[in-house]
Amino acid sequence: MDSVPRPTARPRAGPPCPPWRGVALVALLALGGCSEPFGFIPGGALEGNEAMPPFDWSTLADVDDVQLEFRPDSPYSINIWAVGLGADAYVATFEDGTRWTEYLRETPDVRIRVGASIYRLLAVRVRDAEERERVSAAFAAKYDIDEDDNWVASGQVFRLDRRVEAAQVAREGLNSAPSDR
């Protein structure tokens, strides 16, 4: 029986790889080594000058995104929207939460960077309906969120409070239980 030679299969040559793919790969690898958050890609420890938090956060009106760092022992940072209402700064996420809301369950200690300044704060979940309503309205106004699509109204809202350091507590006599005040 004569065997008929079959053509050998050759790998098919596709179109050449676009040059931007290589650049994108190098950029992603470089970003992986950075500690700063980039766009929606989280980062690690924030760099900047630590300062005392301002008494008035209304300056956040001129800032689109801030960086927020969680987990002091293993820093995780993100870019996030924030609003300031007088003495209080707020961040929010969807109702189901996200990775960083899980981190807040571990420890509420956060650092926020606004410009080159970093502030040590304490994230406190806001449950008061009136406060949530004010924050939701502030997010809607600042970020042009349609009232029907205002995810902040049903989301998780956190007020970023000043930390009271142990030395300050001892000095000011704030070491009594909250129910004693």
C-alpha positions as protocol buffer text, in pm:
chain_id: "A"
residue {
  index: 1
  type: MET
  ca { x: 0 y: 0 z: 0 }
}
residue {
  index: 2
  type: ASP
  ca { x: 152 y: 321 z: -113 }
}
residue {
  index: 3
  type: SER
  ca { x: 134 y: 594 z: 140 }
}
residue {
  index: 4
  type: VAL
  ca { x: 61 y: 936 z: 19 }
}
residue {
  index: 5
  type: PRO
  ca { x: 283 y: 1195 z: 179 }
}
residue {
  index: 6
  type: ARG
  ca { x: 86 y: 1444 z: 379 }
}
residue {
  index: 7
  type: PRO
  ca { x: 191 y: 1801 z: 400 }
}
residue {
  index: 8
  type: THR
  ca { x: 346 y: 1890 z: 732 }
}
residue {
  index: 9
  type: ALA
  ca { x: 158 y: 2139 z: 938 }
}
residue {
  index: 10
  type: ARG
  ca { x: 327 y: 2470 z: 967 }
}
residue {
  index: 11
  type: PRO
  ca { x: 251 y: 2718 z: 1238 }
}
residue {
  index: 12
  type: ARG
  ca { x: 35 y: 2990 z: 1106 }
}
residue {
  index: 13
  type: ALA
  ca { x: 190 y: 3330 z: 1115 }
}
residue {
  index: 14
  type: GLY
  ca { x: -50 y: 3589 z: 1249 }
}
residue {
  index: 15
  type: PRO
  ca { x: -29 y: 3962 z: 1222 }
}
residue {
  index: 16
  type: PRO
  ca { x: 270 y: 4117 z: 1393 }
}
residue {
  index: 17
  type: CYS
  ca { x: 232 y: 4209 z: 1758 }
}
residue {
  index: 18
  type: PRO
  ca { x: 130 y: 4573 z: 1786 }
}
residue {
  index: 19
  type: PRO
  ca { x: 406 y: 4783 z: 1946 }
}
residue {
  index: 20
  type: TRP
  ca { x: 174 y: 4917 z: 2217 }
}
residue {
  index: 21
  type: ARG
  ca { x: 132 y: 4567 z: 2365 }
}
residue {
  index: 22
  type: GLY
  ca { x: 498 y: 4553 z: 2458 }
}
residue {
  index: 23
  type: VAL
  ca { x: 490 y: 4902 z: 2602 }
}
residue {
  index: 24
  type: ALA
  ca { x: 176 y: 4818 z: 2801 }
}
residue {
  index: 25
  type: LEU
  ca { x: 337 y: 4503 z: 2942 }
}
residue {
  index: 26
  type: VAL
  ca { x: 649 y: 4693 z: 3049 }
}
residue {
  index: 27
  type: ALA
  ca { x: 432 y: 4965 z: 3206 }
}
residue {
  index: 28
  type: LEU
  ca { x: 225 y: 4712 z: 3402 }
}
residue {
  index: 29
  type: LEU
  ca { x: 539 y: 4539 z: 3527 }
}
residue {
  index: 30
  type: ALA
  ca { x: 684 y: 4874 z: 3633 }
}
residue {
  index: 31
  type: LEU
  ca { x: 362 y: 4966 z: 3813 }
}
residue {
  index: 32
  type: GLY
  ca { x: 370 y: 4639 z: 4001 }
}
residue {
  index: 33
  type: GLY
  ca { x: 689 y: 4755 z: 4169 }
}
residue {
  index: 34
  type: CYS
  ca { x: 541 y: 5089 z: 4272 }
}
residue {
  index: 35
  type: SER
  ca { x: 379 y: 5145 z: 4607 }
}
residue {
  index: 36
  type: GLU
  ca { x: 147 y: 5419 z: 4490 }
}
residue {
  index: 37
  type: PRO
  ca { x: -204 y: 5344 z: 4363 }
}
residue {
  index: 38
  type: PHE
  ca { x: -242 y: 5411 z: 3991 }
}
residue {
  index: 39
  type: GLY
  ca { x: -590 y: 5463 z: 3848 }
}
residue {
  index: 40
  type: PHE
  ca { x: -791 y: 5164 z: 3961 }
}
residue {
  index: 41
  type: ILE
  ca { x: -478 y: 4960 z: 4045 }
}
residue {
  index: 42
  type: PRO
  ca { x: -420 y: 4956 z: 4424 }
}
residue {
  index: 43
  type: GLY
  ca { x: -83 y: 5031 z: 4578 }
}
residue {
  index: 44
  type: GLY
  ca { x: 96 y: 5000 z: 4911 }
}
residue {
  index: 45
  type: ALA
  ca { x: 224 y: 5256 z: 5160 }
}
residue {
  index: 46
  type: LEU
  ca { x: 162 y: 5617 z: 5065 }
}
residue {
  index: 47
  type: GLU
  ca { x: 450 y: 5861 z: 5050 }
}
residue {
  index: 48
  type: GLY
  ca { x: 428 y: 6223 z: 5152 }
}
residue {
  index: 49
  type: ASN
  ca { x: 456 y: 6459 z: 5445 }
}
residue {
  index: 50
  type: GLU
  ca { x: 254 y: 6360 z: 5751 }
}
residue {
  index: 51
  type: ALA
  ca { x: 66 y: 6655 z: 5895 }
}
residue {
  index: 52
  type: MET
  ca { x: -207 y: 6731 z: 6145 }
}
residue {
  index: 53
  type: PRO
  ca { x: -551 y: 6695 z: 5985 }
}
residue {
  index: 54
  type: PRO
  ca { x: -715 y: 7025 z: 5891 }
}
residue {
  index: 55
  type: PHE
  ca { x: -1000 y: 7157 z: 6102 }
}
residue {
  index: 56
  type: ASP
  ca { x: -1199 y: 7230 z: 5788 }
}
residue {
  index: 57
  type: TRP
  ca { x: -1217 y: 6974 z: 5506 }
}
residue {
  index: 58
  type: SER
  ca { x: -1402 y: 7203 z: 5265 }
}
residue {
  index: 59
  type: THR
  ca { x: -1077 y: 7222 z: 5065 }
}
residue {
  index: 60
  type: LEU
  ca { x: -1167 y: 6874 z: 4934 }
}
residue {
  index: 61
  type: ALA
  ca { x: -1417 y: 7052 z: 4707 }
}
residue {
  index: 62
  type: ASP
  ca { x: -1125 y: 7134 z: 4475 }
}
residue {
  index: 63
  type: VAL
  ca { x: -980 y: 6781 z: 4475 }
}
residue {
  index: 64
  type: ASP
  ca { x: -1120 y: 6507 z: 4251 }
}
residue {
  index: 65
  type: ASP
  ca { x: -943 y: 6203 z: 4398 }
}
residue {
  index: 66
  type: VAL
  ca { x: -754 y: 6138 z: 4718 }
}
residue {
  index: 67
  type: GLN
  ca { x: -549 y: 5835 z: 4812 }
}
residue {
  index: 68
  type: LEU
  ca { x: -660 y: 5627 z: 5108 }
}
residue {
  index: 69
  type: GLU
  ca { x: -436 y: 5374 z: 5282 }
}
residue {
  index: 70
  type: PHE
  ca { x: -562 y: 5083 z: 5493 }
}
residue {
  index: 71
  type: ARG
  ca { x: -392 y: 4811 z: 5704 }
}
residue {
  index: 72
  type: PRO
  ca { x: -96 y: 4983 z: 5870 }
}
residue {
  index: 73
  type: ASP
  ca { x: 89 y: 4650 z: 5908 }
}
residue {
  index: 74
  type: SER
  ca { x: 57 y: 4563 z: 5538 }
}
residue {
  index: 75
  type: PRO
  ca { x: -43 y: 4886 z: 5361 }
}
residue {
  index: 76
  type: TYR
  ca { x: -301 y: 4879 z: 5083 }
}
residue {
  index: 77
  type: SER
  ca { x: -392 y: 5207 z: 4916 }
}
residue {
  index: 78
  type: ILE
  ca { x: -645 y: 5319 z: 4658 }
}
residue {
  index: 79
  type: ASN
  ca { x: -756 y: 5627 z: 4470 }
}
residue {
  index: 80
  type: ILE
  ca { x: -1101 y: 5727 z: 4589 }
}
residue {
  index: 81
  type: TRP
  ca { x: -1356 y: 6006 z: 4579 }
}
residue {
  index: 82
  type: ALA
  ca { x: -1397 y: 6207 z: 4898 }
}
residue {
  index: 83
  type: VAL
  ca { x: -1607 y: 6498 z: 5018 }
}
residue {
  index: 84
  type: GLY
  ca { x: -1555 y: 6743 z: 5300 }
}
residue {
  index: 85
  type: LEU
  ca { x: -1838 y: 6888 z: 5503 }
}
residue {
  index: 86
  type: GLY
  ca { x: -1688 y: 7142 z: 5740 }
}
residue {
  index: 87
  type: ALA
  ca { x: -1485 y: 6956 z: 6003 }
}
residue {
  index: 88
  type: ASP
  ca { x: -1556 y: 6612 z: 5855 }
}
residue {
  index: 89
  type: ALA
  ca { x: -1418 y: 6420 z: 5556 }
}
residue {
  index: 90
  type: TYR
  ca { x: -1607 y: 6126 z: 5404 }
}
residue {
  index: 91
  type: VAL
  ca { x: -1550 y: 5835 z: 5166 }
}
residue {
  index: 92
  type: ALA
  ca { x: -1806 y: 5586 z: 5041 }
}
residue {
  index: 93
  type: THR
  ca { x: -1848 y: 5262 z: 4853 }
}
residue {
  index: 94
  type: PHE
  ca { x: -2132 y: 5049 z: 4723 }
}
residue {
  index: 95
  type: GLU
  ca { x: -2378 y: 4875 z: 4954 }
}
residue {
  index: 96
  type: ASP
  ca { x: -2202 y: 4536 z: 4925 }
}
residue {
  index: 97
  type: GLY
  ca { x: -1867 y: 4690 z: 5015 }
}
residue {
  index: 98
  type: THR
  ca { x: -1532 y: 4607 z: 4864 }
}
residue {
  index: 99
  type: ARG
  ca { x: -1190 y: 4476 z: 4962 }
}
residue {
  index: 100
  type: TRP
  ca { x: -1107 y: 4785 z: 5164 }
}
residue {
  index: 101
  type: THR
  ca { x: -1426 y: 4767 z: 5370 }
}
residue {
  index: 102
  type: GLU
  ca { x: -1305 y: 4424 z: 5484 }
}
residue {
  index: 103
  type: TYR
  ca { x: -976 y: 4584 z: 5587 }
}
residue {
  index: 104
  type: LEU
  ca { x: -1163 y: 4838 z: 5798 }
}
residue {
  index: 105
  type: ARG
  ca { x: -1313 y: 4551 z: 5997 }
}
residue {
  index: 106
  type: GLU
  ca { x: -957 y: 4451 z: 6089 }
}
residue {
  index: 107
  type: THR
  ca { x: -854 y: 4803 z: 6188 }
}
residue {
  index: 108
  type: PRO
  ca { x: -1019 y: 5140 z: 6129 }
}
residue {
  index: 109
  type: ASP
  ca { x: -680 y: 5315 z: 6117 }
}
residue {
  index: 110
  type: VAL
  ca { x: -634 y: 5484 z: 5780 }
}
residue {
  index: 111
  type: ARG
  ca { x: -414 y: 5746 z: 5621 }
}
residue {
  index: 112
  type: ILE
  ca { x: -544 y: 5985 z: 5358 }
}
residue {
  index: 113
  type: ARG
  ca { x: -324 y: 6178 z: 5118 }
}
residue {
  index: 114
  type: VAL
  ca { x: -447 y: 6506 z: 4981 }
}
residue {
  index: 115
  type: GLY
  ca { x: -185 y: 6662 z: 4755 }
}
residue {
  index: 116
  type: ALA
  ca { x: 151 y: 6602 z: 4924 }
}
residue {
  index: 117
  type: SER
  ca { x: 11 y: 6586 z: 5279 }
}
residue {
  index: 118
  type: ILE
  ca { x: -82 y: 6267 z: 5460 }
}
residue {
  index: 119
  type: TYR
  ca { x: -323 y: 6264 z: 5753 }
}
residue {
  index: 120
  type: ARG
  ca { x: -368 y: 5980 z: 6004 }
}
residue {
  index: 121
  type: LEU
  ca { x: -737 y: 5925 z: 6066 }
}
residue {
  index: 122
  type: LEU
  ca { x: -991 y: 5676 z: 6194 }
}
residue {
  index: 123
  type: ALA
  ca { x: -1266 y: 5547 z: 5960 }
}
residue {
  index: 124
  type: VAL
  ca { x: -1603 y: 5536 z: 6133 }
}
residue {
  index: 125
  type: ARG
  ca { x: -1907 y: 5388 z: 5959 }
}
residue {
  index: 126
  type: VAL
  ca { x: -2190 y: 5641 z: 5935 }
}
residue {
  index: 127
  type: ARG
  ca { x: -2530 y: 5498 z: 6022 }
}
residue {
  index: 128
  type: ASP
  ca { x: -2718 y: 5816 z: 6115 }
}
residue {
  index: 129
  type: ALA
  ca { x: -2980 y: 5879 z: 5844 }
}
residue {
  index: 130
  type: GLU
  ca { x: -2950 y: 6260 z: 5846 }
}
residue {
  index: 131
  type: GLU
  ca { x: -2570 y: 6254 z: 5823 }
}
residue {
  index: 132
  type: ARG
  ca { x: -2585 y: 5993 z: 5544 }
}
residue {
  index: 133
  type: GLU
  ca { x: -2832 y: 6212 z: 5356 }
}
residue {
  index: 134
  type: ARG
  ca { x: -2601 y: 6517 z: 5379 }
}
residue {
  index: 135
  type: VAL
  ca { x: -2302 y: 6311 z: 5262 }
}
residue {
  index: 136
  type: SER
  ca { x: -2499 y: 6157 z: 4975 }
}
residue {
  index: 137
  type: ALA
  ca { x: -2609 y: 6502 z: 4859 }
}
residue {
  index: 138
  type: ALA
  ca { x: -2248 y: 6629 z: 4882 }
}
residue {
  index: 139
  type: PHE
  ca { x: -2120 y: 6340 z: 4668 }
}
residue {
  index: 140
  type: ALA
  ca { x: -2399 y: 6397 z: 4414 }
}
residue {
  index: 141
  type: ALA
  ca { x: -2321 y: 6768 z: 4388 }
}
residue {
  index: 142
  type: LYS
  ca { x: -1943 y: 6731 z: 4370 }
}
residue {
  index: 143
  type: TYR
  ca { x: -1928 y: 6437 z: 4129 }
}
residue {
  index: 144
  type: ASP
  ca { x: -2240 y: 6517 z: 3926 }
}
residue {
  index: 145
  type: ILE
  ca { x: -2418 y: 6195 z: 4025 }
}
residue {
  index: 146
  type: ASP
  ca { x: -2777 y: 6173 z: 3904 }
}
residue {
  index: 147
  type: GLU
  ca { x: -3023 y: 6150 z: 4194 }
}
residue {
  index: 148
  type: ASP
  ca { x: -3166 y: 5823 z: 4056 }
}
residue {
  index: 149
  type: ASP
  ca { x: -2816 y: 5671 z: 4032 }
}
residue {
  index: 150
  type: ASN
  ca { x: -2676 y: 5799 z: 4362 }
}
residue {
  index: 151
  type: TRP
  ca { x: -2513 y: 5482 z: 4492 }
}
residue {
  index: 152
  type: VAL
  ca { x: -2389 y: 5670 z: 4802 }
}
residue {
  index: 153
  type: ALA
  ca { x: -2745 y: 5690 z: 4936 }
}
residue {
  index: 154
  type: SER
  ca { x: -2759 y: 5312 z: 4976 }
}
residue {
  index: 155
  type: GLY
  ca { x: -2383 y: 5253 z: 5005 }
}
residue {
  index: 156
  type: GLN
  ca { x: -2142 y: 5228 z: 5293 }
}
residue {
  index: 157
  type: VAL
  ca { x: -2033 y: 5573 z: 5411 }
}
residue {
  index: 158
  type: PHE
  ca { x: -1733 y: 5636 z: 5634 }
}
residue {
  index: 159
  type: ARG
  ca { x: -1643 y: 5953 z: 5822 }
}
residue {
  index: 160
  type: LEU
  ca { x: -1268 y: 6002 z: 5862 }
}
residue {
  index: 161
  type: ASP
  ca { x: -1222 y: 6121 z: 6219 }
}
residue {
  index: 162
  type: ARG
  ca { x: -914 y: 6256 z: 6390 }
}
residue {
  index: 163
  type: ARG
  ca { x: -726 y: 6001 z: 6595 }
}
residue {
  index: 164
  type: VAL
  ca { x: -683 y: 6078 z: 6960 }
}
residue {
  index: 165
  type: GLU
  ca { x: -328 y: 5983 z: 7051 }
}
residue {
  index: 166
  type: ALA
  ca { x: -258 y: 5820 z: 7389 }
}
residue {
  index: 167
  type: ALA
  ca { x: -49 y: 6116 z: 7511 }
}
residue {
  index: 168
  type: GLN
  ca { x: -327 y: 6357 z: 7417 }
}
residue {
  index: 169
  type: VAL
  ca { x: -581 y: 6138 z: 7596 }
}
residue {
  index: 170
  type: ALA
  ca { x: -375 y: 6142 z: 7916 }
}
residue {
  index: 171
  type: ARG
  ca { x: -306 y: 6515 z: 7887 }
}
residue {
  index: 172
  type: GLU
  ca { x: -667 y: 6614 z: 7821 }
}
residue {
  index: 173
  type: GLY
  ca { x: -829 y: 6359 z: 8052 }
}
residue {
  index: 174
  type: LEU
  ca { x: -1024 y: 6193 z: 7770 }
}
residue {
  index: 175
  type: ASN
  ca { x: -956 y: 5844 z: 7898 }
}
residue {
  index: 176
  type: SER
  ca { x: -1301 y: 5803 z: 8051 }
}
residue {
  index: 177
  type: ALA
  ca { x: -1545 y: 5568 z: 7884 }
}
residue {
  index: 178
  type: PRO
  ca { x: -1771 y: 5732 z: 7623 }
}
residue {
  index: 179
  type: SER
  ca { x: -2076 y: 5670 z: 7844 }
}
residue {
  index: 180
  type: ASP
  ca { x: -1909 y: 5872 z: 8123 }
}
residue {
  index: 181
  type: ARG
  ca { x: -1876 y: 6188 z: 7915 }
}
